[in-house]
């Protein structure tokens, strides 16, 4: 009898990003890729041209001495040349390292040196940023993309020189699928940034996950407007899923103001986009001011993540004919949890449906999640809090250089730092970050729940709730509120608005009104900044 160990059920087929390129050129070479340049003109190319230029880039980098495992950094906006880097760098065996152009120059210098990047590819319009830290970094070569159309200034080398010339296929090296393909650093809000590594296999599987009906449902029928920066969490994997699926790709360059985004949605017929809630709140404001100016030519799906969207955002999107896909992910996790109603939930009353959609939802297929409290996994009672932990084929297995190994449990689960509950339907709701929970008199208060409630008040544009030290209760909630333009709002009316929704001891003890709330480099509320700003807040004597 033939032994089972001798059978070969499937051929060995490493999941490397070269598979994405070969499918892209075989089936989708004619599909166009649109970029808005710095002067607002539109540049149009195709996947076939991206294929040729990505191969040329791979050949040039190899010729210049890039070896498997070396890091090649990019400091770029979202555009077709950045797409060439996404496709061309990993196929050499080198690691694509996207730099967050919104970080402080000193942070960028630290990250480049920590990653030991050998080469940098930078937009010409971002040279002023690079020149603020270039003396602090150890780069062998710097190549400048003439994104503005101007000539490359000395002493820099031209990116176009790398990719010019007649097409000659790049011979793909025989890479194991667990070869690192890409690296993104965390935003460093709680310490020095750390590099999350993704393998070829992770990126291919994550791209396929975005194509599932119950995640982003990316398909050849889509026109994707990539508002999510390509330096942030691998652009939510869209730079790989779009060419894999054959979707049209629209890249906004540096123009991310609401009017520019709406113009591209309308003119290019976008069907899918994404971003953090603060971005889409601004876009909705502009759309509601001039709906006739920006007609939605086709149904638009918008993935919102990074922080929980307020209920007002969900309802306003519905009124505008936009479908909000609420989700959760992070630098180390890529694609994580998605909130899609189960079929029988679609017959529920609207209020009940909205309540479910405002939860982060269920893990996407192949991702596992658990919520762990002091006594182990918490029950699905929608009430008991614990830390959200995840594992799956695209979850980072470690940080670059093995830093912070305690972020992973001994049995291989990644500790997200998010506090969550889950219900009998399997829907997960993130109630706070561990560092943002407010502990008042020994009881926990969710800052996120308070923020979301405040932002449903018609006169409130934005709100952040933070823990401030209190002499009696250890911590108490302080609400920082941005009123809507032209509106006046008082502490008393906000407290009365919240009173029916929360226990009395949950209500903020004080409200501060301001014109703007500081944001992180990815558009989230910068609570670390707020906590520092109000650390010496004086509570009235009780």
C-alpha positions in Angstrom: 0.0 0.0 0.0 1.3 3.4 -0.9 2.2 5.5 2.1 0.3 8.8 2.6 3.6 10.6 3.0 4.4 9.7 -0.6 1.3 11.3 -2.0 1.4 14.7 -3.5 -2.0 16.4 -3.3 -0.9 19.6 -4.9 2.1 21.0 -6.7 4.5 23.2 -4.8 3.4 26.8 -5.6 5.1 29.5 -3.5 2.8 32.5 -2.9 5.2 35.3 -4.0 4.3 38.7 -5.4 5.7 37.7 -8.9 2.3 35.8 -9.2 0.5 39.2 -8.9 2.6 40.7 -11.6 2.2 37.8 -14.0 -1.6 37.7 -13.5 -1.7 41.5 -14.0 0.1 41.4 -17.4 -1.7 38.3 -18.6 -5.2 39.5 -18.0 -5.3 43.2 -17.0 -2.6 44.9 -19.1 -5.1 47.2 -20.7 -6.6 48.4 -17.4 -5.7 52.0 -16.7 -4.1 53.6 -13.7 -4.8 57.3 -13.1 -2.6 59.6 -11.1 -3.2 63.2 -10.1 0.1 65.1 -10.4 1.1 68.0 -8.1 -0.1 70.5 -10.8 -3.5 68.8 -10.6 -3.2 67.3 -14.1 -4.1 63.7 -14.6 -1.5 61.2 -15.8 -2.9 57.9 -17.3 -1.0 54.7 -17.7 -1.8 51.0 -17.8 -0.9 47.9 -15.8 1.1 46.8 -18.8 3.3 49.8 -18.5 3.6 49.3 -14.8 4.7 45.8 -15.4 7.4 46.9 -17.8 8.7 49.6 -15.5 8.6 47.4 -12.4 10.7 44.9 -14.2 13.1 47.6 -15.3 13.3 48.8 -11.7 14.1 45.3 -10.4 16.8 44.8 -13.0 18.4 48.2 -12.2 18.3 47.6 -8.4 19.9 44.2 -8.8 22.6 45.6 -11.1 23.3 48.3 -8.5 24.0 45.6 -5.9 20.7 45.3 -4.0 20.6 41.8 -2.4 17.8 39.7 -0.9 16.9 41.1 2.5 18.2 44.6 1.8 15.8 47.5 2.5 14.8 50.0 -0.1 12.8 52.9 1.3 10.2 55.0 -0.4 9.2 58.5 0.6 6.3 59.1 -1.8 2.7 60.1 -2.3 0.2 57.7 -3.9 1.0 57.6 -7.6 1.9 55.2 -10.4 5.6 55.3 -9.8 5.1 54.4 -6.2 3.1 51.4 -7.5 6.1 50.4 -9.6 8.1 50.3 -6.4 5.5 48.2 -4.7 5.7 45.7 -7.5 9.4 46.0 -8.5 11.3 46.0 -5.2 9.9 42.8 -3.6 10.4 40.6 -6.6 14.2 41.1 -6.3 14.1 39.6 -2.8 14.7 43.0 -1.2 12.2 44.6 1.3 10.1 47.5 0.3 10.1 50.0 3.2 7.5 52.7 3.0 8.2 55.9 5.0 5.4 57.9 6.6 5.9 61.4 5.1 3.8 62.9 7.9 6.2 62.0 10.6 8.7 64.5 12.1 12.1 64.6 10.4 13.8 63.3 13.5 11.5 60.2 13.6 12.1 59.6 9.9 15.9 59.7 10.5 15.5 57.2 13.3 13.4 54.8 11.2 15.8 55.0 8.2 18.8 54.3 10.4 17.0 51.6 12.4 15.9 49.8 9.3 19.4 50.2 7.7 17.9 51.3 4.4 20.4 51.1 1.6 18.6 53.1 -1.1 15.9 55.7 -0.9 13.4 56.6 -3.7 11.8 60.0 -3.0 9.4 62.3 -4.8 10.9 65.6 -5.9 8.1 67.5 -4.1 9.2 65.8 -0.9 12.9 66.7 -1.2 12.4 69.6 1.2 11.3 67.1 3.8 14.2 64.7 3.1 16.7 67.5 3.3 15.7 68.2 6.9 17.1 64.8 7.9 19.5 63.7 5.2 22.6 64.6 7.2 21.4 62.2 10.0 21.0 59.1 7.8 23.3 56.6 6.2 22.0 56.0 2.7 24.1 54.7 -0.1 22.0 56.2 -2.9 19.0 58.5 -3.3 16.8 58.4 -6.5 14.4 61.2 -7.1 11.1 60.7 -8.9 10.3 63.8 -11.0 6.7 63.8 -9.9 6.2 67.5 -10.6 7.7 67.1 -14.1 10.7 69.2 -13.2 14.3 68.0 -13.8 16.0 66.2 -10.9 18.3 68.6 -9.0 22.0 67.7 -8.3 23.5 65.8 -6.6 20.5 63.4 -6.7 20.1 60.5 -9.2 17.0 60.3 -11.4 14.5 57.5 -10.9 13.6 57.7 -14.6 17.2 56.8 -15.5 16.7 53.5 -13.6 13.6 52.5 -15.6 14.3 53.9 -19.1 15.3 51.8 -22.1 13.8 48.9 -24.0 11.9 46.3 -22.1 13.8 43.3 -20.9 12.1 40.8 -18.5 13.5 40.5 -15.0 14.4 36.9 -14.2 12.5 36.2 -11.0 14.8 34.7 -8.3 13.5 31.5 -6.7 12.2 33.0 -3.5 10.6 31.0 -0.6 7.1 32.4 0.1 8.1 33.4 3.6 10.7 35.8 2.2 10.1 39.3 3.7 8.5 41.5 1.1 7.6 44.7 2.9 8.1 46.6 6.1 6.0 49.3 7.7 6.8 51.0 11.0 4.3 51.8 13.7 3.4 55.4 14.3 5.3 55.4 17.6 2.5 56.9 19.6 3.6 55.0 22.7 7.3 54.8 22.2 9.9 54.5 19.4 8.4 53.2 16.1 8.8 49.5 15.5 9.1 47.8 12.1 6.4 45.2 11.2 7.6 42.8 8.5 5.3 41.1 6.0 6.2 38.1 3.9 5.3 37.5 0.2 2.8 34.9 1.4 1.2 37.3 3.8 0.8 40.0 1.2 -0.7 37.6 -1.4 -3.1 36.1 1.1 -4.1 39.5 2.5 -4.7 40.8 -1.1 -6.9 37.8 -1.7 -8.8 38.5 1.5 -9.7 42.0 0.4 -11.4 40.4 -2.7 -13.8 38.4 -0.6 -17.5 39.5 -0.6 -17.6 39.9 3.1 -14.5 42.1 3.3 -13.9 44.8 0.6 -15.2 42.8 -2.3 -12.5 44.2 -4.6 -13.1 43.0 -8.2 -12.4 43.7 -11.8 -15.6 45.8 -11.9 -14.2 48.3 -9.4 -12.6 51.6 -9.8 -10.5 52.1 -6.6 -9.7 55.5 -5.3 -6.7 54.9 -3.1 -7.2 57.6 -0.4 -5.4 55.5 2.2 -1.7 56.5 2.0 0.5 53.8 0.5 2.9 54.4 3.4 0.2 53.5 5.9 -0.4 49.8 6.6 0.6 48.9 3.1 -2.2 51.1 1.8 -4.6 48.6 3.3 -3.1 46.1 0.7 -5.0 47.8 -2.2 -1.8 48.3 -4.2 -1.6 44.5 -4.5 -5.3 43.6 -4.5 -6.1 46.1 -7.3 -3.7 44.5 -9.9 -4.5 41.0 -8.7 -8.3 41.6 -9.3 -7.9 43.8 -12.3 -9.6 46.8 -10.8 -9.0 50.3 -12.2 -6.8 52.3 -9.8 -7.0 56.1 -9.2 -4.2 57.6 -7.2 -4.7 61.2 -5.8 -1.1 62.2 -5.3 -0.7 65.0 -2.8 -4.3 66.3 -3.3 -6.3 64.8 -0.4 -8.5 67.8 0.5 -12.2 66.9 0.4 -13.0 68.8 -2.8 -10.2 67.1 -4.7 -11.2 63.6 -3.5 -14.8 64.3 -4.4 -13.9 65.5 -7.8 -12.0 62.3 -8.5 -14.8 60.1 -7.1 -17.2 61.8 -9.5 -15.0 62.2 -12.6 -13.5 58.7 -12.5 -16.6 56.9 -11.3 -15.0 55.5 -8.2 -16.8 52.4 -6.7 -14.5 51.8 -3.7 -12.4 53.9 -1.4 -11.3 54.0 2.3 -9.8 56.0 5.1 -10.0 57.1 8.7 -13.2 58.7 10.0 -11.8 62.2 10.2 -11.0 62.2 6.4 -14.5 61.1 5.5 -16.2 63.5 7.9 -14.5 66.3 5.9 -15.5 64.8 2.6 -19.1 64.5 3.7 -19.1 68.1 4.8 -18.0 69.2 1.3 -20.5 66.8 -0.4 -23.4 68.0 1.7 -22.6 71.7 0.9 -22.5 71.0 -2.9 -24.2 67.7 -3.8 -24.9 68.8 -7.3 -21.2 69.5 -7.9 -20.1 66.0 -7.1 -22.6 63.4 -8.5 -21.8 59.8 -7.6 -21.8 58.1 -10.9 -21.9 54.6 -9.4 -22.5 52.9 -6.1 -19.6 53.8 -3.7 -18.4 51.6 -1.0 -16.1 53.2 1.6 -14.1 51.2 4.1 -13.6 53.2 7.4 -11.0 52.1 10.0 -8.2 53.4 12.1 -10.7 54.5 14.8 -14.3 53.8 15.4 -16.7 55.9 13.1 -19.3 57.9 14.9 -22.9 57.0 14.4 -23.4 60.3 12.6 -20.9 59.3 9.9 -22.8 56.1 9.2 -26.1 57.8 9.0 -24.8 60.7 6.8 -23.2 58.2 4.4 -26.4 56.4 4.1 -28.2 59.6 3.2 -25.6 60.3 0.6 -26.0 56.9 -1.0 -22.6 55.7 0.2 -22.2 52.2 1.8 -19.9 52.3 4.8 -17.8 49.2 5.6 -16.7 49.5 9.2 -13.5 47.6 9.9 -10.5 47.3 12.1 -6.9 46.6 11.5 -3.5 47.9 12.5 0.1 48.0 11.2 0.9 44.6 12.5 -2.4 43.0 11.3 -3.2 44.5 7.9 -6.8 43.3 7.3 -8.5 42.3 10.5 -12.2 42.6 11.4 -15.1 43.7 9.2 -18.7 44.6 10.1 -21.1 43.1 7.6 -24.6 42.2 8.7 -25.6 38.6 8.6 -28.5 38.0 6.1 -31.2 37.7 8.7 -30.0 40.9 10.4 -31.2 42.8 7.3 -34.8 42.4 8.4 -34.1 43.9 11.8 -35.3 47.4 12.8 -32.9 50.1 11.5 -31.7 51.1 15.0 -30.7 47.5 15.7 -28.9 47.2 12.3 -27.0 50.5 13.0 -26.0 49.2 16.4 -24.4 46.1 14.8 -22.8 48.1 12.0 -21.1 50.3 14.6 -19.3 47.3 16.0 -16.0 46.3 14.4 -17.6 43.0 13.4 -16.2 39.5 12.8 -12.7 38.5 11.8 -12.2 38.0 8.1 -11.7 34.4 6.9 -8.4 32.9 8.1 -7.9 35.4 10.8 -8.6 34.2 14.4 -9.5 36.5 17.3 -10.0 36.1 21.0 -10.7 38.4 23.9 -8.7 37.7 27.0 -9.3 39.0 30.5 -7.6 38.3 33.8 -9.4 35.0 34.1 -8.9 33.9 30.5 -11.2 34.3 27.5 -14.2 36.4 28.3 -17.8 35.3 27.6 -19.8 36.6 24.6 -22.1 38.8 26.7 -21.3 42.1 25.0 -20.2 43.4 28.4 -17.1 41.8 29.8 -14.0 43.5 28.6 -10.7 42.0 27.7 -7.7 42.5 25.4 -8.2 41.7 21.7 -5.6 39.2 20.5 -5.3 37.9 16.9 -3.4 35.5 14.8 -3.4 34.6 11.1 -1.4 34.2 8.0 -0.7 37.9 7.5 -0.3 38.9 11.1 3.3 40.0 11.7 5.1 37.3 13.6 7.7 39.7 15.1 9.1 43.2 14.9 12.2 44.0 12.9 15.3 43.2 15.0 13.1 41.1 17.4 12.0 44.1 19.4 9.2 44.0 21.9 8.7 40.2 21.9 6.2 40.6 24.7 3.7 41.8 22.1 3.1 38.1 21.2 1.8 35.5 23.7 3.8 32.3 24.2 1.2 30.5 22.1 1.6 32.9 19.2 -1.2 35.4 19.5 -0.5 39.1 18.9 -1.6 41.4 21.7 -3.3 44.3 20.0 -3.6 46.6 23.0 -7.2 47.1 22.2 -9.9 46.5 24.8 -13.0 44.8 23.4 -16.2 42.9 24.1 -18.0 40.4 21.9 -21.6 39.3 21.6 -23.5 36.0 20.9 -23.4 36.8 17.2 -19.6 36.8 17.2 -19.4 40.5 16.6 -16.5 42.3 18.3 -16.7 45.8 19.6 -13.6 47.7 20.5 -14.3 49.9 23.5 -10.9 51.5 23.9 -7.2 51.2 23.7 -5.7 49.9 26.9 -3.9 53.2 27.3 -7.1 55.2 26.7 -9.5 53.5 29.1 -10.4 55.6 32.1 -10.3 54.0 35.5 -12.5 56.0 37.9 -12.9 54.8 41.4 -11.9 51.2 40.4 -14.4 51.1 37.5 -13.7 51.3 33.8 -15.1 54.0 31.5 -14.9 53.7 27.7 -13.6 57.0 26.1 -14.7 55.7 22.7 -18.3 55.2 23.7 -18.4 58.8 25.1 -16.8 60.2 22.0 -19.2 58.5 19.6 -22.2 59.7 21.6 -20.9 63.3 21.7 -20.4 63.2 17.9 -24.1 62.4 17.4 -25.0 65.7 18.8 -25.9 68.0 15.9 -23.8 70.9 17.1 -20.6 68.9 17.6 -18.1 68.3 14.8 -15.4 66.4 16.7 -14.9 65.1 20.3 -12.1 63.4 22.2 -12.4 62.1 25.8 -9.3 61.5 27.9 -8.4 60.4 31.4 -7.2 63.2 33.7 -5.8 62.5 37.2 -8.2 63.1 40.0 -7.4 63.4 43.7 -10.3 61.3 44.8 -11.3 59.0 41.9 -7.8 58.4 40.5 -9.0 59.4 37.0 -12.0 61.2 35.6 -13.1 61.9 32.0 -12.5 65.2 30.4 -14.2 65.9 27.0 -12.5 68.1 24.4 -15.1 69.3 21.9 -15.0 71.0 18.5 -18.3 72.7 17.8 -19.7 72.8 14.2 -19.0 76.0 12.3 -21.4 78.7 13.3 -22.7 76.8 16.3 -22.4 77.5 20.0 -22.7 74.7 22.5 -22.6 74.6 26.2 -21.3 72.2 28.8 -24.8 71.9 30.3 -26.5 70.9 27.1 -23.9 68.2 26.3 -24.2 66.7 29.8 -28.0 66.7 29.5 -27.6 65.0 26.1 -25.4 62.3 27.5 -27.3 61.7 30.7 -29.9 59.2 29.3 -27.2 57.2 27.5 -24.7 56.5 30.3 -24.5 55.9 34.1 -24.0 59.2 36.0 -20.5 58.3 37.0 -19.5 57.9 33.3 -20.4 61.5 32.4 -17.4 63.8 31.8 -16.7 66.1 34.8 -15.6 68.9 32.5 -15.8 70.0 28.8 -13.2 72.0 27.0 -14.2 73.7 23.7 -11.6 74.2 21.0 -11.3 74.9 17.3 -9.2 71.8 16.5 -8.2 68.5 18.1 -4.6 67.4 17.3 -4.3 64.4 15.0 -1.7 61.7 14.6 0.2 61.2 11.3 -2.6 58.8 10.2 -5.5 61.1 11.1 -6.5 59.6 14.4 -7.2 61.7 17.5 -3.8 62.4 19.2 -4.9 61.5 22.7 -1.3 61.3 23.9 -0.9 65.0 23.0 -4.2 65.9 24.8 -3.2 63.9 27.9 0.0 65.9 28.1 -1.8 69.1 27.5 -4.3 68.6 30.3 -2.2 66.6 32.7 -2.2 69.5 35.3 -6.0 70.1 34.9 -7.4 71.5 38.1 -10.7 69.9 39.2 -13.0 72.1 41.3 -13.0 71.0 44.9 -15.9 68.7 45.6 
